[in-house]
């Protein structure tokens, strides 16, 4: 893929300081985009990412809680003020809570749904209002929607909702040339994956994966760049399962 194929484009990336998010930010910048990324609890990681990018003036960071509608509005206003508009939304921020169904509390439910469902939906809504024609909305889902695991009821259900938002939004904005797609990663080598899985489990995952390894954040970021580019102009309403053949 030709570098700088996103030159002149402006992207908003939610949850941009984490494993997949930071890789997405870097790849978008490498391909010429201006990027505003959000973070919530990851201030140190946000500063590290900015340093990795040599404090590039085409990259800005903002602390935001996407479960708060006023914060979502502020994100897009900030991007418009800094860069003069928005072309791309990467809906990446997410909350994970591992609980068996019998143990789920209302607080667990709200924690996940407020970010993964409410927050993601209203980010899409704000993008629809603010994106220039021929823009891109890219939602990060999970193969947990089709490969369920014990303890992942809330997370899986929330990502299934995001996939439906994507399908329906793709119909509603098509007349403006805006495309809406999902990416559903399989296991990806992030701090979160390593934290919740011992080494022997990670090795088992790699053995189960036809391509023979766990995914890397850059694998997902490259797909984001493709969907954000004009090369993907005829792709909308789709869910790309990026799992190395795991499913």
Buried (B, 14 or more C-beta within 10 A) or exposed (E): EEEEBBEEBBBBBBBBBBBBBBBBBBBBBBBBBBBBBBBBEBEEBBBEBBEBBEEEEBBBBBEBBBBBBEBBBBBBEBBBEBBEBBBBBBBBBBBBBBBEEEEBEEEBBBBBBBBBBBBBBBBBBBBBEBBBEEBBBBBBBBBBBBBBEEBBBBBBBBBBBBBEBBBEBBEEBEEEBBBBBBBBBBBBBBEBBEEEBEEEEBEEBBEEBEEEBBBBBBBBBBBBBBBBBEEBEEBBBBBBBBBBEBE
